[in-house]
Amino acid sequence: MNAMPPWLEADWQVHARRMRDGRVPHALLAAGPAGLGKRRLVDAIVASLLCIDRREDAHACGQCRGCAWRSAGTHPDLVRVAIAEDATQITVGQIRALGERLTLAPQPGGRQVAVVDPADEMNPNAANALLKTLEEPSPGSVLVLVADSPSRLLPTILSRCQRLTIRMPTREESLAWLAERGLDAALAADVLAVARGNPGEAERLAQPESAALARATLTEFVAVVEGRRSLVEVAAEWAKDRPDARLDWLAQATSLAAWPAGADLPGSLEPLAALTRGADFNTLAQWWTGLNRVRAQVRTPVRTDLLLAEQLAAARRAFGH
Ligand SMILES: [Zn+2]
């Protein structure tokens, strides 16, 4: 709980100073790409807000009644609003209930804390209801919004929140963090390049299961483009086995292979880079845009095998084979 990744330390220090000065904002926004640890930062802040015996550095003590309730998931002053299992967005009913809940008195000497995650997945009515709650904050309550895509939040909501900066780590910080987590240096450098410097994303890509899927996807993709494998067959296989993860990886890998942007190209991507060398820039860019459209579509119930086959056929044309 205590060791914050170095790139979140500045955000933590801002929070610690506010706690010391007794000037905690009514609303905080933790926004930025997934994989940088913003939920970890939010968890530490929430723990700190609910602890009744905080340490000197503002971190939660881990032992008081507040900490015990929080770890058990039974803290009476902590509300978490998330997407319900049978829904795709946070609803207005949930946000209204939250507003009412925040008007209740907290435990003596404590405060009400609410976490809305993902705040960028609210329907318009829910967003408007949240705005009302933000306009009339209950004294002593703290609302924490978490969003991967803050551009999808209403500007009026954004302007009422104190924003945590969640900066992107340097390459050295990310490599050190990945090494601490037991990743081999060469693998860490490879996955960090594919993840465009995002350490959490790199760690995810390095999981043995993801790495094996990535290798297989690359081999099959190159074979299809070079005409050594049937695209219909490969599309059918991909459709049955984690098509979304394959396309996510393919999008990241081809973008890096075609437009390296100064990063060292991992050796494992060389076959892909070789394909892009003879390709026309505009056609390739168009194909890549199409790939991203298909990424969104494979999450909906459509004929995934047909979409994949179309995309692979387009790849043969785009890569000039
Ligand atoms: Zn405590």
Boltz pocket constraint, residues with backbone or C-beta under 6 A from the ligand:
constraints:
  - pocket:
      binder: B
      contacts: [[A, 47], [A, 50], [A, 51], [A, 52], [A, 53], [A, 54], [A, 60], [A, 61], [A, 62], [A, 63], [A, 64], [A, 65], [A, 66], [A, 67]]
      max_distance: 6.0
